């Protein structure tokens, strides 16, 4: 998986169809979309760059707000591992070179079907990263998406995560 997509409950099949159309338009006709056993969550495996794909979907949304009806959030994932604290810690260390020396960061954890301790994960990661933490205006977000036995990790700018509702709202202001 290199994208996690959220949608309203019970509209997963419609969301899958919408995603398939969008990604095919962008040039990936072999996309693998999985409707997870967690309500309102799909995982996507695309040959396209996940961060670029989210940017393109955002542009599409700004041009034609009606073209995206079911996707609520689209989150690019850089690395997928087993949901174990040591693996999460090591993977974040590997990706942490994406945070430049002068940049601030925050850690965001979303857990579904998991009893891992968020506090323990945050402590272990924060001990390894020397940059300043900024909870409100961070330059980068260390995103940890725990979906049962699999965890997706990304280090992103806030703008790399697409919330269709926030984007549509900002257009009407």
Secondary structure, DSSP 8 states (H G I E B T S, - for coil): --EEEEE-TT-HHHHHHHHHHHHHHTT-SS-EEEE-SSTTEEEEE-SS-HHHHHHHHHHHHHH-GGG--SEEEEEE-SEEEES-HHHHHHHHHHHGGGS-TT--EEEEEEEES----HHHHHHHHHHH--S-B-SSS-SEEEEEEEETTEEEEEEE-GGGSEEHHHHHHHHH-
